Amino acid sequence: MRNFGHGAGGGSIILPAGANMLGGQACVQSHALGASLPDKYARFEDFVEDVARTRDQLDPTIRLWVSVGYLLDIGHEWREKWVAEAIAFEKAGADAVELHLNSPGVAYVADEYEGFYEIVSQGTQRVRDAVKIPVMCKLPVEGCNPFTAMQAALNAGADAVGPTARWRGMLLSLDYQYGASYGGAGYGASQSLPIISYVAAEARRRGIKAPMFAGGGVYHAEAAAKLLLAGSDAVQLGSLACCLGPRAVAQVIESFEKLMEEQGYDTMEDICGKASFLVDAHAANTQARSRALGAAYKARMVDADKCVGCGRCVDACWYDGMVMNGRIAQKTAQCVGCGYCFSVCPSAALQIDVKEALAPVL
């Protein structure tokens, strides 16, 4: 459940459209100008009562965790308030308490008056000492070293960490006076997924073994699967839920179950972390895969029947490995197999089967 006193709703932009978010296509999402609802709870006690009510109404198999107050809303009293709120949530029946430290700008502001890693460590330790239920730390990748932040939380007793890819951004339009976004708005995108996937995989490589609930750019089932493959144990669907609502979340969950079946994964253990080894660019397996793919790029000649004579491959080549022979592109002996020309060819005149190329070394 969301933090008490942090309001709800407000403006949002999804570009180019919400359908792109749910359809697995490239999109961006940003906070924007628009009315924000005040917190519906007049008193903290009312919020706690709703925690208890929600716990009673939920299926027992569903775990309910509740976030303590947002750091930048509370200010210097955060130590006492976090502990008091965590104790109240535990008494109300919450299954876990979350320290919400990932909102855009938190790391910057925290560094200015107390030190971000110190707040992570102190906050986690104080709440951990105050309650018996699990303590989850939702952490940023913006404005900090995410691995240092995760380790600080875990050293202080956190039961799980949730690195989250969201930033302060400025989504401008050329007609900027009439744009709906604003400077410093929370920004996320489908393009966040590779970043948070790397963070998850690198955390595992560094020996962080704690349960992880990473988030960023997960708007559909395939994105969720990719983040799990990278090393997370669960995924966040915050932007999706806030922007498109609970039916969109249900659709992703249903689609994910089908994807698991189609890909041959019987359990979560079958998928979580299976691709994390790819983070090590110097590993023998990575080097072997690179050589195999490079050899396939180099060996593949231009399909003259498909070449449209655009010359993009020649422009992209760093090594004079491509020339134009009349209106048809042609490889030269200088080709090294880098693959740049394959990425710009608009007509599939340069194309390989990546699975076939890598099969001998897998």
N, C-alpha and C positions, 0 to 999 in steps of 0.2 A: 504494500500500500504506500501511496505517495506521502511525502513529508507533510506534517502539520504546518500550517502557516505559509505555505508556498504558493497558494492560489491554484488556479487550474485554467486550462484553455489558453486563449490568446491567439495572435495571428500566426499563420504558417503558410509557406509557399512550397509547392512541389513542382519542379520543372523537369520535363515539359508538361507532365500531367500525372495525376494519381494512378492512372492505368499503367504507366510505366513502372511505378514503384511495385505494384502487385504483380505485374507481368514479367518481372525479371529483366527489365530493360534499363539502360543507363538513366539515372535521374539524380537530382539533388533535392535536398530538403533543408529549409532554413526557417528559423523563427522570423516573424514579420510583424509589421504594424497591424493592429487589430485589438479589439477589446479583450481584456482578460477577466475571467470570473474571479471574484474574491473567494477565499477559502470558505466552504460551506459550513465549516465548524467554527462557531463563535468562541468556544473554549477548548483547550487541550483535552479536558475531561470528556467532552463530547466525541472527540476523535477516538479516544481510547475505548469508549463505549462501542463505537462502530467497529473497532478492531475485534472486540469480543463478539459482537453480533455477526460479523463476517466469518469469523472462525467457526461459529456454531452452524452457520448455513452452508459452509463449504463441505464438499465431499472429504471425508477423513484422509483420503489418499493424496489430496492436494495440500502442498505445504504453503503456508502464508508467512511471508517475511515483510517487515514493516521498516520504512526508512526513518531514521532520526532526522531532526530538523536540518534544513539546508544551512551549511556553514555561513554563507554570506548573508543570510537572513538573520541569523542569531548574533553574529559578531563575537565579541570577546567573552561572552558567557557560555561559549559552546561546550566547555568541559563539563560544567555542572548540568547543563540542559541535556546533553547527550546521555549522560548516565541516568538522570531522572526519567527521561523518555524511554530508554531501553528497559529499565526496571518495570515501568508501567506497561509496556508492550508485552513483556514476558508474563506478567500477571494476567493480562487480558487474553492470553492464549496464543500469542504469535509463536510461530515455529522457528523464527530467526529474526535477527535485527540487522539492518543494512546501514552502513555508514556511506552516505551519498557524497563522495568527494570528486566526482568526475565532471560536474557541470562546467561548461566552458568558462575559463578565466579563474577557476578556483585555485589552481596551482600558482598562477601569477600573483594573485592577491595574497594568498597564504604566505608566499615567500617574502612579501613586502613587510608583513608585520610579525610573523612568528617563525616562518620556515615551513615549507610544505611537508617535507619528509618527517619533521618533528611532529607536526599535527597528525599525520597518518599514524605515527608510532604512538604518540600519547593518547590520541582518541581511541585507537584500537585497544590499547592496554587498559584504559579506564573502563571502557564498556565491557571488555572481556572479563575483568575482575568483578563486574557488577552483576552479570547475568550468567545463567547456565546454558541458555540456548545458543545455537551457533551465531557467530558474528561474521557477516559478509562485508567485504570492503569493495565498493564500486569505485574504480580509480581511473584517472585520465591517462591519455597518451600525449596530451597537449601540455607544453610548458614544463615538462619534467622528464626524467628518465623513467619510463614505465616499469623497468625491471627493478630499479632501486625502490620505487614506490611499492611494488608488490612484495619485495623482500622485507621492507620496513613493516608492512602490515602483518606479514606472516611471522616475523620475529616477535611481534607484539602479541601474537596469539590469535590472529584471524583464522577462521575455518575455511574461508574461500575468498578468492579475489576475482574481480570483474573488470579487467581492462576494457576501456570503452573509447572508441574512436569518434570523438566529436570535438569541434573547435569553435573558437570565436571567429566569425567570418564576416564578409561584406559582399553580399551578392548584388552586384551592381547591374543596372541596365544602362544603355547609352542615354536614354531619356531619364537620367538619374533622379531628377527632381520629383518624378512621379513614381518611382519604384516603391514597392511595398516592403522591401527589406530595410535593414538599418545596420550601421557599423557595430560590430561586436555581437551580432545575433548568433545564436547557436547554429552551427552548420554541420551537416552530414550528407553523405552521398553513397550511392552504390559503389563509387570508386574508393570508399573507405575500406571495403572488404579486404583487398590485398594488404593494406597496412595492418589492420587488426589481425589478419591471419598470420602475418609475419611475427607480430608481437607475441601471439599465442605460441607459435612454433619455437621462436627464439627463447621464450621463457622456459619451455620444456628442455631445450638444449642446455640452458644454464642451470638445470637441476631443480627448477620450481615444479614440484609434484602435487601441490595442493589442488583441490577442486577449483575449476575456473569457469566463470560464466561471462565470457567475452561478448562484446557487442560493437556494432558499427557496420552499416551497409547491408544488414540482414533483413531483406524485405520479402523474400520468397524461399521456398524449400531448398532449392539448389544452393543458394547462398548460405543457408544454415548448415547444410551438409559440408560445404567447403570449410567453414570455420571450425566445425567439429573435426574434420580430417586434419586441420592444422594443429590441433591440440587442445581446444576448449572442450569442456565436458557438458556445457549447456550454452545456449545463446540468448541474448536479449532481443526483444522485439519492441522496444520502447517507442521509437519513431513511428513504426508501422501501426502500433496500437493507438497512439495519440492522434495520428493523422487520418487513418482509415477506419479505425474502430475495431471492436471485438470480432466481427464477422471475418475481417481480413486475417486476424490472428488465427481464428479457427480454420480458415482455408489453408493457411501455411502449414498448420499442424497436420491437417488431413493429407495435404500434398506430400509432406515429408514422410509420412507413414508409407505412402505408395512408392516414393523414391527409394526408401530403405529396402522395400521388397524387390523392386526392379533391379537394384544394384547388388542384391544378394547379401545384404547386411541383416543378420538375425537379431543382433543385440547392439546396444550402444557401444559396448566394448569392442565390437567389430569395426567401428568407424572412427572412434575418438583417437586422435593422434597418429593415425596411420600414415599421414603425409608429413609429419613434423621433421622427418630426417632430411627433407629437401632443403631445409634452411641452411645446411652446411655446404657452402659452395665449394669447399676444398675436399670434401669426402671423395673417396675413390669411386663410389657409385655415381656421384655427380659428374666427375671428370669423364667417366666412361660414357655416360649419357650424352655429354656435350660433344665428345668425339664422334659418337655414332650419328648424332643429328647433323653435325657439321659435314660429315662424309656424305650423308644423304642429300643435303643442300648442294654440295659441290657436284655430285654425280648427276643430279637432275638437270636435264637440258630444257630449253624453252620449247613449249608446244607451239609450233609455228601456226597451226590451224586456229589456235585460240588467241594468239598475240594480236592486239589491236594497234600496235605501233605507237603507244602513248609516250614511251621513253621514260616513264617514271623509274623503272628499274635502273636505267643508266644514271639518272640523277641521284638515286639513293646509294649507288655503289661507291665505296671509298677506295677501291683497289683497282679500278679500271678492269673489273671482271666482267662488265657488260658493255656491249657496243650495239649500235643500230646498224644493221645490214639492210639498207633500204628502209622498208617499213616494218621489218621484223627484228626484234631484239635477239641478240646472240651472245652466248657466254664466251669468255676468252680463257687463256691458260692462267691468267692472274686471279681467277676466282679462288677464294679461300674457304667458301662455305659458311659465311657469316649469317646468311638468311635475310639480310635487309631487303633484297629485291623481292623475296617471296612475300614480305609483309605489305608491299605497296602495289603488287600486281592486281589490277582490277578485274581481270578476266580469267583467272586461274590458269594462265599459261605457264606459270611457275607454281607447282603444287606438289606436296609429298604427303604420304600417309605417315603421320608422326608415330602412331602406334607400331606400324610395321618397321619403321626405322629404329625404334628403341627396343623392340622385342628381343633382339639377340643379347642385350646387356641387362635385361631385367630378370 
